[in-house]
Amino acid sequence: MIPKELIRFKEVGKPITVLTAWDSISASLVEAAGADVVLVGDSLAMVVLGHQTTLPVTLEQMLHHAKAVGRGFSKPISEQPLVVCDLPFLSYQCGEDKAVEAAGTLLKNSCTAAVKIEGGESEIIKVIKRLIKMGIPVMGHLGLTPQSVHQLGYTQQAEDKISQQRILEQAIELEKAGCFSIVLEHIPSTLCGLIKNNLKIPIIGIGAGEDCDGQVRVTADLLGLSEKQPPFSKALIPGKRICIEALKAWVDQQQHLATNPTTESSQQESDY
């Protein structure tokens, strides 16, 4: 799939599904689940690497995980989901040249077909225009932008009229700059719907209500594997508990067999 295909999805009213992946196993799961887009998100800094924020993850680490994601796909390339990779903190905030080099590194050396960038300030718009001019598709990201955690926190954004108008204006500028879609995170649903209806490119929501062209979720959140569950992403299964109980049962079994070798011999015979 190419990025512009998502615009066609919006035109025909097809909901867009986006799930994150960070290695070959998670990639195989979301591909088999039928996700339209796989996001190699910088959330892997927290989900996989144990950091408290997304800030510490490096470009080299993002590339490492994007490569692993590509190895997890089993379908022919033409049938694989679109892969979008986050540009990590300080890979694009320091100028257009550095951003082009960072994004180009991901597209050249992994399955990444597009990059996602947070923010809609004038400096970010310039970077996005340069990337697109160089043939690098860009997905925008407004609202709660995790790379600005020390400024915005993790609370809902755009709760007043002034900030809502600013996000609407930024979304319009992102579309004009050439973004093929925009993620809106943790903003009022009414604002998300307003932006969706004013833009031709698809709006992908997370914690922004249902009036979107699609939804994105962190796969670990949906599987109940995260340490902290976001208020807008309910776990579909108690994944962590299920895994711990299954592994504990195996550990207990091995300890029991070690103290009961006769039982172990009988078990091995029954396995054959």
N, C-alpha and C positions, 0 to 999 in steps of 0.2 A: 504494500500500500504506500502511496505517496502522500505527503502532508495535505495537499490540496483536495484529496479525496474526502477529507472531513467536511469541507465546505459543501460538497455535494450531499453529504449525509444530512446536513442542516437543511438544505434546499428541499429534500424529499421527506424530511421529518423523521429520519432514522436516528434514534438515540445513540449517543457515542459512549462507549464504555472504556475506561482507562484504569489499569491496575499497575502497581509498581512491581518491579523485580530487581534483584540484586545479585543473583548467581544463576547457575544453570538449572538448579532444582526449582527455584521460584519461577524462572522463565518458562520452564516446561509446564508448570501448573497453570499459569495465566494464559499461556497459548492454548492449552487443552480446554480451558474454561471458555475460550472464545472471545477474549478481550480484543477490542479494535486497536487499542494503543497500549504499548508497554512503556511505562515511564521508569527510567533508571534515575530515581530521584535522589537528591542529596540527603533525603531522609534516611538513607542507608547509614549515614554517620551515627544516627541514634539507634536504628533498628539492628544494624549489624556490628558496628564498631564500638558501640557502648558510650558514645559521647552524649553530653547533655543537650547540645544544640547541633545544628547542621554546619556551623561555621568551621570546625576543624578539618573537614574532609577536603582532600586535595584533588587537583585535576588528574594526577597520576592514579589516585585511588578510584576516581570515577571511571577512568579509562579501563582500569583493571576489572572493575565490576561490569562495565558495559561489554567487554569481551566475553566474560563468563556468561552473561545473559544470552549473547548470540550463540554460544555453544549449546545452550539449553533448548533451542528451537529444533523441532523435528520436521516441520512442514516445508515444502518447497518455498524458496524465497518469495515467490509471487503471492503465496498464501499466508505468509507470516504477518504478524501484527506490525504496525508502524512503531518504530522505536525512537523515543524522544529521551534525550539525556539532559539533566540539569547542568548548567554551567555553575561550578561551585563559587563560593565567596572569594572575591579578589581575582577571579579569572576574567572578569569583564568590566569591573568597576574602575579599572586603572587605565582605560583608554581603548580606542577602537582597534589598534594594531594587536594588542595583547588579546583582545576578545576574539579576533579573527583567527589568531594562532591557536588559541585554546579550543575554539569550536571546530576548526579545521583538523586538529589533532584527533578529536573524537570521531568525526565523520570519516577520516582517512584510515583509522586504525581499528574501527569496531563496526558493529551493526547499526550504530546510530545514524538516523536519517534526518534528525532535526534536534535543535537545542531549545531549552526553556530558560528564560531570563526573568528575574523578578524586577518589578518596578516600572514606573511610567514617567519618571522625571525626564526633563529635556536631555540630560546627559545620556540616559539609558536609550532614549529614542534615537539619538545619534548613533549609538553602538548598534542598535537593531537595524537601522537603515544600512549601515556599512556591511553587516553580516549578510543581509538579504541581497545587497548589491554583489557580494562575492559568491552568491549561489547557495547560501546556507539558510535553510528554512528555520523560522523562529516562532516558538509558542510563547506568548506573554503570560504574566502572572501578576495579579493585583489583589488588593485586600490585605489579608494577613500574609505577609511575606516573611518566612522564617529566617532568612538571612538578616533581617532587620529586627531580630528578637530583642536586642538591647535597647531599641528605640520604641518598638511597638508592643513587645510582649507577645503572649499567645491568646489575647482576648479578642472578642469580636471587633471588627473594624467598621468604620463608616456609620457610626450611630447618630450623627448629626447631619443636618442638611448640607453644610458647607463641605464636609469630607465626602459625602455622597456625590455631590456635584463634581468634586475633584476627581473621584474615581471614574465617573461617567466620562468626563473629558479625557482622562488618561486612556481609557479603553478606546475611545474614538481615535486618539492619536496613534495608539498601537495598531489599529486597523489600517490607518492611513500609511503607517510606516511599512506595512506589508506582512504583519503577523498573520499566520494562517488559522490561529485560534488563541483563546485567552483562558487561563485558569483564574477563577474568582474564588478566593478562599475566605471563609468565615466572615461573610458580610450579610446584611439583611436580605431576605429572599425577595422582597419587593424591589430592591435595588438591582439584584441579579436579573430579575425579569425585565426591568426597564432597559438594562444594558443589552440583554439578549435581543430585545425587540428593536433596538436602534442600530444593531450591527449586523452585517452580512456574514461575518465569520462566526464559527461556533463558539459558544461560551460553555466551558467545562467547570462545573461547580464542585466544591468540597466544603461542606458546612455552609452552603449558601442557598439552601432550599431546593425545591424540585423544579422550579421554573428555569431550567437550563436546557442546553442542547445535549448535554451529557454529564456524566459524573466521573470523578476520579477518586480512588481510595488507595490508601497504603495497605497492601496485601496483608502485612503482618497484623494490622488492626482488625481487618475482617476475620482473620483466622484466630483471633484471640491470643496472639503471641506477644503483644506489646506490654511493656511494664505499666504504662499509663494509657488508658483508653480515651481518645478524644471524645468530647461530648457529642460530636456530630457523626461519629463513625462507630456504630454498635457492632460488637463482635457477633459474627454469625454462628460460631461454635466456641466453646471454652477450650481453644486449642492448646494453651499452655498446660492446663490441668490434664487434658487427655494424654498429652505427650509424657508428662511427668509420671502419671499413673502407669502408663504402658511400660516405660523404661524402669520404673521402680519394681514392677512385677517381674521383669526379667532379672534385675539385680537380685531380688529376693529369691528367685528360683535358682540362680547360680549359687547363692550362698547356701541354700538348702541342699542342692546336689553335692556341694563340696563336703558337707557333713554327713551325707547319705549316699556313698558311692554305689551301693547296690541299686538304689532308686535311679541313679544316673545311668547305670548299665542297662536297666530295664527300659528307661526312656529312650536310650539310643537304639535298642533293639526294635522298639515300637516305631521309631522314625523310619526304619527300613522296611 
